[in-house]
C-alpha cells in the first residue's frame, strides 16, 4: 500500500471578486502531522472545507487511499475516513458529553455503549472525559476534548484540526500534543492549522505554505525558524512591535469592588474585581477561558450594568450607564466573538462601521445617517488595517476570521477612545496581522489612552503589557509589572495563588 494518504492536484476555487484557491497541489503521508500555513485570507479555510465536503472545488482532483475522492457533503468525507475539529465548538451547553457526541455521529450506538466508548477512548488517548457531565459545566479545554473524542470514535484516517489550541492552557496544549503524536504513531494523518508557529515547529513533520490562495513554499518546521515561516506566509520581512517608555499618567479607569452574578447558567460571577488603569498604560489580563472574561467585558462595556460606583471613567461613576453613554464618554470595547457580537454577519462593513462609530465619528446629523461618511470611515479601517476584502459593501460574513478581526479592532482604535478594552485581540490572526494589531494597541497607549488586553495568549500579553494580572473564577489577582515575570509566576497567578505570588516577589 502506498505511503501517501491524501493527494491534492490542482485544486481551484473562486468566489465573486476573489480566487480563494488556485492550482493547489500537495500530499499528506500516512502517520504524518502536516501543517497548513498562511496569513488570513490565504485560502486555508476554503481548502480544508473542500477536503471535508463543505465546499466543491471548481477544478482539480483529490485522491484518498489511492482512489478518487470528491465528497459532496461532510457525511461523505466522514465515511471515507476524514474527520475535522473546527476552530469554533459546535456543542450544546445543556446536553451531556455523550449526547453531544451522539449528535455528531452518522451511525451512533446505544447511549450505554457510547458512554463506555467515550470512557475507553478518552483514557486511551490521555483525554479523560466523563460522558455524563453537562457540557456547560466543562472548561474550554474539556470541550475541546469532546470535539476530539467525537472524531476519534469514527476511527479517522485523516484528522483536520483548525486552530485547536486557541483556548487551551499550556498544560492542556502539552496533553493535546501527546495525543496527536500517539495518533500519528498509530498511522492517523493529521492536517494541522495554527498561527502559533512555535507549536508548528514543536509538533509538525512538514508544512505547506499558502499565500493568496497558492502554494508558495514547503518546509520542515523542525528545521525552519518560526520567524522564517511567518515571512514565507506574508512574503515580507516582519516588523516587531515597538514599545516606548511612557510617563505615568492619570487614572483613566477604576474598578472598585466590581461584583456581579453570572448572567446565564453556565457563566461566571465577578467577585470583588478591583484595579486601576492609567493613561498610557497597557494592562494585560490572562486566564483560561471561562473564568469571567466575557462577564468582565460585558460589565465594562455596559451590556451588563452594575452599581454606578463600581466603575469610574476619569473619576466619574459610570457603572449604571448604558453602552452608548459609555462609548460617548470614551470607553470602547471589542468582545471576543467577532461574528455575531462585534459585527452583524449579514450587514456590510459600512453598516458595521456605522453601528459603533455613529457617535464618535459623527455619522448622524439631525436624525439622518451620513452614509458617505460611514463608507469613508469603513474604507479608512480597511486601508489602515490591511483588511482583505473587495470593498466596504461586502458583508462581515464574507471576510475570513482574521480579516474580520482586523476590521473590528481597527474600527474601535480609529475612534480614538480614552479607554479601550479588547478580548482576544489577535485570535485566529496571522503573525503579520497580529504584530500590526499589537503595534496599534501600543501606539494608542502612547497617545494617552488606557488599554486593557484580555487574552489567553501569554506571549502576547508579555509583549504588550506594562502590568499583568490573572482572572480566575471571576476574581482578579493583584497586578504585577509584566517585565521579569517568569512562567512559574504566571502559572501560579493563573492557578489562583494570588497570595503566593506576593510571597514569591518578597523572596
C-alpha positions as CSV (number, residue, x, y, z in Angstrom):
1,X,0.0,0.0,0.0
2,X,1.3,3.5,-0.9
3,X,2.6,5.6,2.0
4,X,0.6,8.6,0.6
5,X,-2.8,9.0,2.2
6,X,-4.2,12.2,0.5
7,X,-3.1,13.9,-2.7
8,X,-4.5,17.3,-3.9
9,X,-3.8,18.1,-7.5
10,X,-4.6,21.5,-9.0
11,X,-7.5,22.4,-6.6
12,X,-9.0,25.7,-7.6
13,X,-12.0,27.6,-6.1
14,X,-13.1,31.1,-6.9
15,X,-15.8,33.3,-5.4
16,X,-17.1,36.6,-6.8
17,X,-14.2,39.0,-6.6
18,X,-11.6,36.6,-5.2
19,X,-9.8,33.4,-6.0
20,X,-9.6,31.5,-2.7
21,X,-7.5,28.6,-4.0
22,X,-5.5,28.5,-7.2
23,X,-3.9,25.3,-8.5
24,X,-3.2,23.9,-5.0
25,X,-1.2,20.7,-5.0
26,X,0.4,18.7,-2.2
27,X,0.2,15.4,-0.5
28,X,0.0,14.1,3.1
29,X,1.7,10.8,4.1
30,X,0.2,8.2,6.4
31,X,1.0,9.0,10.0
32,X,2.3,12.5,9.1
33,X,1.4,15.6,11.1
34,X,1.3,18.2,8.2
35,X,0.9,21.9,8.9
36,X,-1.1,24.2,6.6
37,X,0.2,27.7,7.0
38,X,-0.9,31.1,5.6
39,X,-1.9,34.5,6.6
40,X,-5.6,35.5,6.9
41,X,-7.3,35.2,3.6
42,X,-4.6,32.9,2.2
43,X,-7.2,30.2,1.4
44,X,-6.7,27.7,4.2
45,X,-10.3,27.5,5.3
46,X,-11.6,27.0,1.8
47,X,-9.0,24.3,1.2
48,X,-9.9,22.2,4.3
49,X,-13.6,22.7,3.6
50,X,-13.0,21.2,0.2
51,X,-11.4,18.2,1.8
52,X,-14.2,17.9,4.3
53,X,-17.0,18.2,1.7
54,X,-18.3,21.6,2.7
55,X,-17.0,23.3,-0.5
56,X,-17.0,21.9,-4.0
57,X,-13.8,22.9,-5.9
58,X,-14.2,24.5,-9.4
59,X,-11.4,22.3,-10.8
60,X,-8.7,19.9,-9.7
61,X,-8.8,16.4,-8.1
62,X,-8.2,14.7,-4.8
63,X,-7.1,11.1,-4.2
64,X,-7.6,9.4,-0.8
65,X,-6.2,6.0,-0.1
66,X,-5.3,5.7,-3.8
67,X,-8.8,6.2,-5.1
68,X,-10.6,9.4,-6.4
69,X,-12.1,11.4,-3.6
70,X,-14.8,14.1,-4.2
71,X,-17.0,14.4,-1.1
72,X,-20.3,16.0,-1.8
73,X,-21.0,16.7,1.8
74,X,-19.3,16.2,5.2
75,X,-21.1,12.8,5.6
76,X,-19.3,11.5,2.5
77,X,-15.9,12.7,3.9
78,X,-16.6,11.0,7.3
79,X,-17.5,7.7,5.6
80,X,-14.2,7.9,3.7
81,X,-12.2,8.4,7.0
82,X,-11.9,12.2,7.2
83,X,-12.8,14.0,10.5
84,X,-12.5,17.6,11.4
85,X,-12.2,19.6,14.6
86,X,-13.4,23.1,13.9
87,X,-12.0,26.3,15.5
88,X,-15.4,27.1,17.0
89,X,-17.0,24.5,19.1
90,X,-20.3,23.0,17.9
91,X,-21.6,21.8,21.2
92,X,-24.9,22.2,23.1
93,X,-24.3,23.5,26.7
94,X,-27.4,22.0,28.2
95,X,-26.7,18.4,26.9
96,X,-24.3,15.9,28.3
97,X,-20.9,14.9,26.8
98,X,-22.4,11.6,25.5
99,X,-25.4,13.3,24.0
100,X,-23.3,15.9,22.2
101,X,-21.0,13.1,20.8
102,X,-24.0,11.1,19.5
103,X,-25.3,14.2,17.7
104,X,-22.1,14.4,15.7
105,X,-22.1,10.7,14.6
106,X,-23.7,9.3,11.4
107,X,-24.5,5.9,12.9
108,X,-24.4,6.3,16.7
109,X,-24.5,3.2,19.0
110,X,-26.9,3.0,22.0
111,X,-26.5,5.5,24.9
112,X,-24.9,2.9,27.2
113,X,-22.5,1.8,24.5
114,X,-21.5,5.4,23.6
115,X,-20.8,6.2,27.3
116,X,-18.5,3.2,27.6
117,X,-16.7,4.1,24.3
118,X,-16.2,7.7,25.5
119,X,-14.5,6.5,28.7
120,X,-12.4,3.9,26.9
121,X,-11.2,6.1,24.0
122,X,-10.7,9.2,26.2
123,X,-8.5,7.4,28.6
124,X,-6.6,5.5,25.8
125,X,-5.5,8.9,24.3
126,X,-4.9,10.7,27.6
127,X,-8.0,12.9,27.3
128,X,-10.2,11.7,30.2
129,X,-13.9,12.6,29.9
130,X,-17.0,11.8,32.0
131,X,-19.7,11.1,29.4
132,X,-22.4,12.1,31.9
133,X,-21.2,15.6,32.6
134,X,-23.1,18.6,31.2
135,X,-21.1,20.4,28.6
136,X,-22.0,23.8,30.0
137,X,-20.1,22.8,33.2
138,X,-16.9,22.0,31.3
139,X,-13.8,24.1,30.8
140,X,-12.8,25.2,27.3
141,X,-10.1,22.5,27.3
142,X,-12.6,19.8,28.3
143,X,-14.9,21.0,25.5
144,X,-12.0,20.6,23.1
145,X,-11.7,17.0,24.3
146,X,-15.4,16.4,23.5
147,X,-14.8,17.5,19.9
148,X,-11.7,15.4,19.5
149,X,-13.2,12.3,21.1
150,X,-16.2,12.6,18.8
151,X,-13.8,12.5,15.8
152,X,-11.7,9.6,17.2
153,X,-14.8,7.4,17.7
154,X,-15.1,7.5,13.9
155,X,-11.6,5.9,13.6
156,X,-10.4,8.6,11.1
157,X,-7.6,8.1,8.6
158,X,-7.2,11.9,8.4
159,X,-7.9,14.3,11.2
160,X,-8.1,18.0,10.3
161,X,-7.6,20.4,13.2
162,X,-8.3,24.2,12.8
163,X,-6.6,26.4,15.5
164,X,-7.1,23.7,18.1
165,X,-5.1,25.4,20.9
166,X,-6.6,28.8,20.8
167,X,-8.5,28.3,24.1
168,X,-6.1,25.9,25.9
169,X,-3.7,26.4,28.7
170,X,0.0,25.5,28.2
171,X,-0.6,22.3,30.2
172,X,-3.6,21.3,28.0
173,X,-1.6,22.0,24.9
174,X,1.1,19.5,26.1
175,X,-1.6,16.9,26.6
176,X,-3.1,17.5,23.2
177,X,0.3,17.2,21.5
178,X,0.9,13.9,23.3
179,X,-2.4,12.7,21.9
180,X,-1.7,13.8,18.4
181,X,1.7,12.2,18.4
182,X,0.1,8.9,19.6
183,X,-2.4,9.1,16.8
184,X,0.3,9.7,14.2
185,X,2.3,6.8,15.6
186,X,-0.7,4.6,15.0
187,X,-1.0,5.7,11.4
188,X,-3.5,8.5,11.5
189,X,-2.6,11.5,9.4
190,X,-3.2,15.0,10.8
191,X,-3.6,18.2,8.9
192,X,-2.9,21.0,11.4
193,X,-3.8,24.7,11.0
194,X,-2.4,27.2,13.5
195,X,-1.0,30.7,13.6
196,X,1.2,29.7,16.6
197,X,4.4,28.9,14.8
198,X,6.2,27.7,17.9
199,X,3.6,24.9,18.1
200,X,4.1,24.1,14.5
201,X,7.8,23.7,15.0
202,X,7.3,21.5,18.0
203,X,4.7,19.3,16.5
204,X,4.6,19.0,12.7
205,X,6.7,17.0,10.3
206,X,6.1,19.1,7.2
207,X,4.4,22.3,6.3
208,X,2.7,23.7,3.1
209,X,2.6,27.5,2.9
210,X,-0.3,29.3,1.1
211,X,-0.2,32.9,0.0
212,X,-3.1,34.5,-1.8
213,X,-4.6,31.0,-2.5
214,X,-1.4,29.5,-4.0
215,X,1.2,27.2,-2.6
216,X,4.4,29.3,-2.3
217,X,6.6,27.1,-0.2
218,X,7.0,23.8,1.6
219,X,9.4,23.4,4.6
220,X,10.4,21.2,7.5
221,X,9.1,23.2,10.6
222,X,11.7,21.5,12.8
223,X,14.5,23.0,10.7
224,X,12.8,26.4,9.9
225,X,12.7,29.2,12.4
226,X,9.2,30.4,13.3
227,X,10.0,33.9,12.0
228,X,11.2,32.5,8.7
229,X,7.9,30.6,8.4
230,X,6.0,33.8,9.1
231,X,7.9,35.6,6.4
232,X,7.2,32.9,3.9
233,X,3.5,33.3,4.7
234,X,3.4,37.1,4.2
235,X,6.2,37.5,1.6
236,X,7.8,40.3,3.5
237,X,10.2,40.9,6.5
238,X,8.2,41.1,9.7
239,X,8.5,44.1,12.0
240,X,8.3,43.5,15.7
241,X,6.0,45.8,17.8
242,X,7.9,48.7,19.4
243,X,7.2,49.9,22.9
244,X,8.3,53.3,24.1
245,X,8.9,54.5,27.6
246,X,5.8,56.3,28.9
247,X,5.5,58.5,31.9
248,X,2.8,57.5,34.4
249,X,-0.4,59.3,33.5
250,X,-3.6,60.0,35.5
251,X,-6.1,57.1,36.3
252,X,-8.4,56.7,33.4
253,X,-10.4,53.6,34.6
254,X,-11.0,52.4,38.1
255,X,-12.9,49.2,39.1
256,X,-13.9,49.3,42.8
257,X,-15.1,46.0,44.2
258,X,-16.8,45.1,40.9
259,X,-19.2,42.2,41.6
260,X,-22.0,40.8,39.5
261,X,-23.8,37.5,39.3
262,X,-23.4,35.3,36.3
263,X,-25.8,36.5,33.6
264,X,-26.5,32.9,32.5
265,X,-26.5,29.4,34.0
266,X,-23.0,28.5,32.7
267,X,-21.4,31.9,33.2
268,X,-19.0,33.0,35.9
269,X,-19.9,35.6,38.6
270,X,-17.5,38.5,39.1
271,X,-16.2,38.7,42.6
272,X,-14.7,42.0,44.0
273,X,-12.7,42.9,41.0
274,X,-10.6,45.9,41.9
275,X,-8.0,47.6,39.6
276,X,-6.9,50.9,38.2
277,X,-5.6,51.6,34.7
278,X,-3.7,54.8,33.9
279,X,-3.4,56.9,30.7
280,X,-0.6,55.5,28.6
281,X,-0.7,52.1,30.2
282,X,-1.4,48.6,28.8
283,X,-2.9,46.3,31.4
284,X,-2.8,42.6,30.4
285,X,-5.3,40.2,31.9
286,X,-4.6,36.5,31.5
287,X,-6.7,33.5,32.3
288,X,-8.1,30.2,31.0
289,X,-11.4,30.7,29.0
290,X,-14.5,30.6,31.1
291,X,-13.1,32.3,34.2
292,X,-15.1,35.5,33.8
293,X,-13.6,37.2,30.7
294,X,-16.9,37.6,28.9
295,X,-18.6,38.8,32.1
296,X,-15.9,41.4,32.8
297,X,-16.0,42.9,29.3
298,X,-19.8,43.0,29.5
299,X,-19.6,44.9,32.8
300,X,-17.1,47.3,31.3
301,X,-19.0,47.8,28.0
302,X,-22.3,48.5,29.7
303,X,-24.0,45.3,28.3
304,X,-24.3,44.2,32.0
305,X,-24.9,47.3,34.1
306,X,-23.6,47.2,37.7
307,X,-23.7,49.6,40.7
308,X,-22.7,53.0,39.4
309,X,-19.7,53.4,41.9
310,X,-18.1,50.1,40.8
311,X,-16.8,51.6,37.5
312,X,-15.3,55.0,37.2
313,X,-14.1,56.7,34.0
314,X,-11.8,59.7,34.5
315,X,-13.2,59.9,38.1
316,X,-16.9,59.8,37.1
317,X,-19.0,56.8,38.2
318,X,-20.5,55.1,35.1
319,X,-21.3,51.6,36.3
320,X,-25.1,52.1,35.7
321,X,-24.6,53.8,32.3
322,X,-25.7,52.1,29.1
323,X,-23.5,51.1,26.3
324,X,-24.0,54.2,24.1
325,X,-23.3,56.6,27.0
326,X,-20.1,54.8,27.9
327,X,-18.9,54.9,24.3
328,X,-19.7,58.6,24.0
329,X,-17.6,59.2,27.2
330,X,-14.7,57.3,25.6
331,X,-14.9,53.8,27.0
332,X,-14.9,51.4,24.0
333,X,-14.8,47.6,24.0
334,X,-14.1,44.9,21.4
335,X,-15.5,41.5,22.5
336,X,-14.1,38.1,21.7
337,X,-16.9,36.8,19.5
338,X,-16.3,38.8,16.3
339,X,-19.1,37.4,14.2
340,X,-22.5,38.0,15.8
341,X,-21.3,40.1,18.7
342,X,-18.7,42.5,17.5
343,X,-20.1,42.5,13.9
344,X,-23.5,41.7,12.4
345,X,-22.8,38.9,9.9
346,X,-25.2,39.9,7.1
347,X,-24.6,43.7,7.3
348,X,-22.0,45.4,5.2
349,X,-18.7,46.7,6.5
350,X,-20.0,50.2,6.1
351,X,-23.1,49.3,8.2
352,X,-20.9,47.6,10.8
353,X,-18.7,50.7,10.9
354,X,-21.7,52.8,11.5
355,X,-23.1,50.6,14.3
356,X,-20.4,51.5,16.8
357,X,-19.0,54.7,15.2
358,X,-22.2,56.7,14.7
359,X,-21.5,59.0,17.7
360,X,-17.7,59.3,17.9
361,X,-17.3,59.6,14.1
362,X,-20.3,61.9,13.8
363,X,-22.1,59.7,11.2
364,X,-25.5,61.1,12.0
365,X,-26.8,64.6,11.6
366,X,-30.2,65.9,12.7
367,X,-31.6,62.3,12.7
368,X,-30.3,61.4,9.3
369,X,-27.4,58.9,8.8
370,X,-24.4,60.2,6.8
371,X,-23.8,57.2,4.5
372,X,-21.0,58.7,2.5
373,X,-19.1,59.5,5.8
374,X,-19.8,56.0,7.0
375,X,-18.5,54.5,3.8
376,X,-15.4,56.7,4.1
377,X,-14.9,55.5,7.7
378,X,-15.1,51.8,6.6
379,X,-12.6,52.5,3.8
380,X,-10.2,54.1,6.3
381,X,-10.4,51.0,8.5
382,X,-9.8,48.7,5.5
383,X,-6.8,50.6,4.4
384,X,-5.2,51.3,7.8
385,X,-5.5,47.7,9.0
386,X,-5.0,45.9,5.6
387,X,-8.4,44.2,5.6
388,X,-8.5,41.8,2.7
389,X,-11.9,42.5,1.1
390,X,-13.2,43.7,-2.3
391,X,-14.7,46.7,-0.6
392,X,-16.9,48.2,2.2
393,X,-20.0,46.9,0.5
394,X,-19.1,43.3,1.3
395,X,-20.8,41.7,4.3
396,X,-19.0,40.9,7.6
397,X,-19.7,37.2,6.9
398,X,-17.8,37.3,3.7
399,X,-14.5,38.0,5.4
400,X,-12.1,35.4,6.7
401,X,-12.0,35.3,10.5
402,X,-8.6,37.0,10.7
403,X,-9.7,39.8,8.3
404,X,-12.9,40.4,10.3
405,X,-10.8,40.6,13.5
406,X,-8.6,43.3,11.9
407,X,-11.7,45.2,10.9
408,X,-13.3,45.0,14.3
409,X,-10.2,46.0,16.3
410,X,-9.4,48.8,13.7
411,X,-12.9,50.2,13.9
412,X,-12.6,50.7,17.7
413,X,-9.0,52.0,17.7
414,X,-9.8,54.6,14.9
415,X,-12.5,56.1,17.2
416,X,-9.7,57.4,19.5
417,X,-11.0,56.0,22.8
418,X,-9.7,57.2,26.1
419,X,-10.1,53.6,27.4
420,X,-10.1,50.6,25.1
421,X,-10.8,47.0,26.3
422,X,-10.2,44.2,23.9
423,X,-10.8,40.5,24.4
424,X,-8.5,38.1,22.4
425,X,-7.3,40.9,20.0
426,X,-5.3,38.6,17.7
427,X,-7.4,35.4,18.0
428,X,-7.1,33.5,14.7
429,X,-4.9,36.2,13.2
430,X,-1.6,35.5,11.3
431,X,1.8,36.6,12.5
432,X,2.0,39.8,10.4
433,X,-1.6,41.0,11.3
434,X,-1.0,40.1,14.9
435,X,2.1,42.3,15.0
436,X,0.2,45.1,13.4
437,X,-2.7,44.9,15.8
438,X,-0.3,44.8,18.8
439,X,1.6,47.8,17.5
440,X,-1.7,49.7,17.0
441,X,-2.6,49.0,20.7
442,X,0.8,50.2,21.9
443,X,0.5,53.3,19.7
444,X,-2.9,54.0,21.1
445,X,-1.4,53.8,24.6
446,X,1.5,56.1,23.6
447,X,-1.2,58.7,22.6
448,X,-2.6,58.7,26.1
449,X,-5.3,56.0,26.1
450,X,-5.6,53.3,28.8
451,X,-5.7,49.9,27.2
452,X,-6.8,46.6,28.7
453,X,-5.9,43.5,26.8
454,X,-7.7,40.3,27.8
455,X,-6.0,37.3,26.2
456,X,-5.2,33.6,26.6
457,X,-2.0,34.1,24.6
458,X,0.6,34.7,27.3
459,X,3.3,35.6,24.8
460,X,1.1,38.3,23.5
461,X,0.4,39.7,27.0
462,X,4.1,39.7,27.9
463,X,4.9,41.5,24.6
464,X,2.4,44.4,25.1
465,X,1.7,44.7,28.8
466,X,3.1,47.1,31.3
467,X,1.3,45.3,34.2
468,X,-0.2,41.8,34.3
469,X,-2.9,40.2,36.4
470,X,-4.8,36.9,36.2
471,X,-8.6,36.3,36.2
472,X,-9.5,33.1,38.0
473,X,-13.1,32.1,38.7
474,X,-14.2,35.7,38.5
475,X,-11.5,37.1,40.8
476,X,-8.7,39.3,39.6
477,X,-5.2,38.9,41.1
478,X,-3.2,42.0,42.1
479,X,-1.4,43.5,39.1
480,X,2.3,43.0,38.8
481,X,4.9,44.5,36.5
482,X,5.0,42.4,33.3
483,X,8.7,42.7,32.9
484,X,10.5,40.0,34.7
485,X,7.6,37.7,35.3
486,X,8.6,34.0,34.9
487,X,6.5,31.2,33.6
488,X,6.2,29.9,37.1
489,X,5.0,33.3,38.4
490,X,2.3,33.4,35.7
491,X,1.3,29.8,36.3
492,X,0.8,30.5,40.0
493,X,-1.3,33.5,39.2
494,X,-3.4,31.7,36.7
495,X,-4.0,28.9,39.2
496,X,-5.4,31.4,41.7
497,X,-2.4,31.5,44.0
498,X,-2.6,35.3,44.4
499,X,-1.1,35.3,47.9
500,X,1.7,33.0,47.0
501,X,2.9,35.2,44.2
502,X,3.2,38.2,46.6
503,X,5.4,36.0,48.8
504,X,7.4,35.0,45.7
505,X,8.1,38.6,45.0
506,X,9.3,39.2,48.5
507,X,11.9,36.5,48.1
